Amino acid sequence: MSANSPARPVLPPDIRARKGTQPLVVLTTYTTPMARLVDGHCDIALVGDSVGMVLHGMPSTLGVTLDMMILHGRAVMRGLTRAMALIDLPFGSYEEGPQQAYRNAARLMAETGAPAVKLEGGAHMAETIAFLTARGVPVMAHIGLTPQSVNTLGGYKVVGREGEADRVMADALAVQAAGAFAVVLEKVPVGLTARITKTLEIPTIGIGAGVECDGQVLVVDDMLGMFTDFRPKFVKRYADLGKLAEQAIATYAADVRARAFPAAEHGFADTVPKAVQ
């Protein structure tokens, strides 16, 4: 590849090869403008089913549909040149069995161009992960707190304390054995995270799971201060764009009501200036 050639997009084998090296940087991304912003800084742009809560005002991720994920996946793909797009399989699109999962994952990839999907679940999803990977669908797994199972879990709680630790470790080993190229650990205690990361041969990507992971992911609207319905403990806010946007909107509204906007420079003359005739 010459120095003037475009950068090759990141692919699942590249992510797999990053185990134990420079930490992987992942942000959720739902739109073309945001994809363009994260492309030069992140390894993965995750089109997460969190889009339902962040952009569509849903109370949870459970109402997100496959068509929604395809719509936002296409938008993100238009903004990426280097980072790898990764799309969530939404609730109800894969749990029925491997054939359903393959049918919907194949549709996601074909209609968006994304090279990989993510699904929630540990040992009980191993058969499905193996089925997908054997048929050309790269899978990132997601264990610990799995938001699509929030009603079964009884809330957005830490998963893996005390008696649960062995089960979470077993989930991690199961998804690795099934062929997942990486695994998200969500709201897993930091000591268990360290043990899982040390044990696995595939990268771990943490969200509320401590610094020992091979990478980190956050919801972009959380870390930019644009989604303020709630703020999980594990979120570090790197900006407060929501407050800045509200201030700008308030100033605009005041200008309109005071007839300070639009000003003369924002309008057009009744005749064409001679310089452009």
C-alpha positions in Angstrom: 0.0 0.0 0.0 1.4 3.4 -1.0 1.6 6.4 1.3 -1.2 8.0 -0.7 -3.5 5.0 -0.5 -6.6 5.3 1.7 -6.4 3.6 5.1 -7.7 0.1 5.1 -10.8 -0.3 7.3 -10.4 -2.2 10.6 -11.8 -5.7 10.4 -12.6 -8.4 13.0 -9.2 -10.2 12.7 -7.5 -6.8 13.4 -9.5 -6.5 16.6 -8.7 -10.1 17.6 -5.0 -9.4 17.0 -5.0 -6.4 19.4 -5.4 -8.7 22.5 -3.0 -7.6 25.2 -1.6 -4.7 23.1 -2.8 -1.1 22.8 -6.3 -0.7 24.3 -9.1 -0.8 21.8 -11.3 2.4 21.6 -15.0 1.9 21.0 -17.9 4.4 21.0 -21.5 4.0 20.0 -22.4 5.8 16.8 -25.8 6.2 15.3 -25.6 8.9 12.5 -23.3 9.9 9.6 -22.0 13.1 11.2 -21.1 11.3 14.4 -19.5 8.5 12.5 -17.2 11.0 10.7 -16.2 12.4 14.1 -15.3 9.1 15.7 -13.7 7.6 12.6 -10.3 9.1 13.1 -10.1 8.3 16.8 -11.9 5.0 17.4 -11.2 1.4 16.4 -14.9 0.4 16.4 -18.0 2.4 15.8 -20.7 0.4 17.6 -24.2 0.9 16.2 -25.8 -0.1 19.5 -29.4 -0.9 20.2 -29.0 1.9 22.8 -30.1 4.1 19.9 -33.7 3.3 21.0 -33.2 5.1 24.3 -30.7 7.8 23.1 -32.3 8.9 19.9 -35.8 7.5 19.9 -36.8 8.1 23.6 -37.6 4.5 24.4 -37.6 3.4 28.0 -35.3 0.5 27.2 -33.6 -1.3 24.2 -36.4 -3.9 24.0 -38.5 -1.9 21.4 -35.6 -1.6 18.9 -36.3 -3.4 15.6 -34.0 -4.9 13.0 -35.2 -2.2 10.5 -34.0 0.5 12.9 -30.6 -1.1 13.2 -30.3 -1.3 9.4 -31.3 2.3 9.0 -28.8 3.6 11.5 -26.2 1.1 10.3 -26.4 2.4 6.8 -26.0 6.0 8.1 -22.9 5.1 10.1 -21.3 3.2 7.2 -21.6 6.4 5.1 -19.4 8.2 7.6 -16.6 5.6 8.1 -13.4 5.1 6.2 -11.2 3.4 8.9 -13.1 2.4 12.0 -14.9 -0.9 12.0 -18.7 -0.7 12.1 -20.3 -3.2 14.5 -24.0 -3.6 14.7 -26.1 -5.0 17.5 -28.7 -7.7 16.8 -31.8 -6.3 18.6 -33.9 -8.1 21.1 -36.1 -10.9 19.5 -33.9 -11.1 16.3 -31.7 -14.0 17.3 -32.8 -15.7 20.6 -35.2 -18.2 18.8 -32.3 -20.2 17.4 -29.2 -20.3 15.2 -31.2 -20.2 11.9 -33.1 -17.1 13.0 -29.9 -15.4 14.1 -28.1 -16.2 10.9 -31.0 -15.0 8.7 -31.1 -11.6 10.5 -27.4 -11.2 10.9 -26.9 -11.9 7.2 -29.6 -9.3 6.4 -27.9 -6.7 8.7 -24.5 -7.3 7.0 -25.9 -7.4 3.4 -28.0 -4.3 3.8 -25.5 -2.1 5.6 -22.1 -3.4 4.6 -21.0 -3.8 8.2 -18.4 -6.6 8.7 -19.6 -7.9 12.1 -22.5 -8.1 14.6 -22.8 -8.1 18.4 -25.2 -10.2 20.4 -25.9 -10.6 24.1 -25.6 -13.8 26.1 -23.0 -16.2 27.3 -23.0 -20.0 27.4 -26.7 -20.3 26.3 -25.8 -18.4 23.1 -22.7 -20.4 22.3 -24.4 -22.7 19.8 -25.7 -19.6 18.0 -22.4 -17.9 18.0 -20.7 -21.0 16.6 -23.4 -21.3 13.9 -22.9 -17.8 12.8 -19.1 -17.8 12.8 -19.0 -21.0 10.8 -21.1 -19.3 8.1 -19.0 -16.1 7.8 -20.6 -13.9 10.3 -18.0 -12.4 12.8 -19.6 -12.1 16.2 -18.6 -10.0 19.2 -20.3 -11.4 22.4 -21.7 -9.4 25.3 -21.9 -10.8 28.8 -22.3 -9.6 32.4 -25.1 -7.1 32.4 -27.1 -7.7 29.2 -29.6 -4.9 28.8 -31.9 -6.9 26.6 -32.4 -9.2 29.7 -33.1 -6.3 32.1 -36.5 -7.7 33.1 -35.1 -11.1 33.9 -32.1 -9.6 35.8 -34.3 -7.3 37.8 -32.6 -4.1 36.7 -29.3 -2.6 35.5 -27.3 -4.2 38.3 -23.7 -5.4 38.6 -23.3 -9.0 37.5 -20.6 -11.3 38.7 -20.3 -10.8 42.4 -19.8 -13.7 44.8 -21.7 -16.7 43.6 -22.2 -15.3 40.1 -18.5 -15.0 39.3 -18.0 -18.6 38.2 -21.0 -18.3 35.9 -19.7 -15.1 34.2 -16.3 -16.7 33.8 -18.0 -19.8 32.2 -19.9 -17.4 29.9 -16.6 -15.8 28.8 -15.0 -19.1 28.1 -18.1 -20.4 26.2 -18.3 -17.5 23.8 -14.6 -17.7 23.1 -14.8 -21.4 22.4 -17.8 -20.7 20.1 -15.7 -18.4 17.9 -16.4 -14.9 19.1 -13.6 -12.5 18.1 -14.1 -10.3 21.2 -16.4 -9.9 24.2 -18.0 -7.0 25.9 -18.0 -7.1 29.7 -20.7 -4.8 31.2 -21.0 -3.9 34.9 -18.7 -6.8 35.9 -16.6 -6.4 39.1 -13.1 -5.2 38.4 -11.4 -8.2 40.0 -13.4 -10.6 38.0 -12.8 -8.5 34.9 -9.0 -8.8 35.4 -9.3 -12.6 35.8 -11.4 -13.0 32.7 -9.1 -10.7 30.6 -6.0 -12.6 31.7 -7.7 -16.0 31.0 -9.2 -15.3 27.6 -7.2 -15.3 24.3 -9.7 -12.8 22.7 -10.0 -9.1 23.6 -12.3 -8.0 26.4 -14.0 -4.6 26.0 -15.3 -3.1 29.2 -18.2 -0.8 30.0 -18.4 -0.3 33.8 -15.9 -3.2 34.1 -12.7 -1.5 35.1 -9.4 -0.6 33.5 -8.0 -4.1 33.1 -10.0 -4.8 29.9 -8.3 -4.8 26.5 -10.5 -1.9 25.5 -13.3 0.4 26.5 -16.7 1.4 25.1 -19.1 4.2 26.1 -22.4 5.5 24.7 -21.2 8.6 22.8 -24.1 10.7 23.9 -23.4 9.9 27.5 -19.7 10.9 27.4 -20.6 14.1 25.5 -23.3 15.1 27.9 -26.1 15.0 25.3 -28.1 12.2 26.9 -29.1 13.3 30.4 -32.0 11.1 31.3 -29.7 9.3 33.7 -26.0 9.0 34.2 -24.5 5.6 35.0 -21.6 5.6 37.6 -19.2 4.2 35.0 -19.7 7.2 32.6 -17.0 9.9 32.5 -18.4 13.0 30.9 -15.8 14.5 28.6 -18.0 17.5 27.5 -21.4 19.0 28.3 -22.6 19.6 24.8 -26.2 19.2 25.9 -26.0 22.3 28.1 -24.2 24.2 25.3 -26.8 23.3 22.8 -29.6 24.3 25.2 -27.9 27.7 25.7 -27.5 28.2 21.9 -31.2 27.3 21.4 -32.3 29.7 24.1 -30.2 32.5 22.5 -31.7 31.8 19.1 -35.2 31.9 20.5 -34.5 35.2 22.2 -33.1 36.7 19.0 -36.1 35.6 17.0 -38.5 37.1 19.5 -36.6 40.3 19.6 -36.3 40.4 15.8 -32.5 40.4 16.2 -32.4 37.4 13.8 -32.3 37.3 10.9 -30.1 40.5 10.5 -29.4 42.2 7.2 -26.5 40.0 6.4 -28.7 36.9 6.5 -31.1 38.1 3.8 -31.2 38.6 0.1 -31.6 41.9 -1.8 -34.5 42.5 -4.2 -32.0 43.0 -7.1 -29.0 41.0 -8.0 -25.7 42.8 -7.1 -23.8 44.1 -10.2 -20.7 42.1 -9.2 -22.5 38.8 -9.9 -24.6 39.9 -12.9 
